[in-house]
């Protein structure tokens, strides 16, 4: 039975959404096509009607995850408004540490991307570039002058590194994990004009 264009588009969107969640949760190599299709509520056999390969899906899912994250940042839906301190607090929260599947794709996928194909790497790099610009625009204190992205790069690097270390130590040493989150939050807020 042939599906309508609208249903095909909805199916594709469901696949991309499920893949984005699962890739952030378990990594690109930690989940297979059959599991992604099941999570999307579709059969495994329909996958290749939408994507040429798992890598093609991964590149699209990565781009979509970045797009959603950037949209939340641009519109203030992350509830931080223009307050960088609140944004840092939300980013380095226990909830964000625990929920890889719905969290920032930068931290969830950073160590995965170098081992993936060029399409995934390009999608990730484009997302990082857009995120840096958006962060600098959203929080003017992060740019000494127009076009200056240095402080935005420093802050996102500290956020991602802190979150990655907190996630890596959470299961074996929760106190250390909590300490990392708190220390990075505190040190970022000490930056001049933040």
Secondary structure, DSSP 8 states (H G I E B T S, - for coil): ----HHHHHHHHHHHHHHHHHHHHHH-GGGS-HHHHHHHTTS-GGGGGGT-S-HHHHHHHHHHHHHHHHHHHHHHTTTS-TT-HHHHHHHHTSHHHHH-GGGS-HHHHHHHHHTTS-HHHHHHHHHHHHHHHHHHHHH-GGG-SSTT--HHHHHHHHHHHHHHHHHHHHHTT-HHHHHHHHHHHHHHHHTSTT-
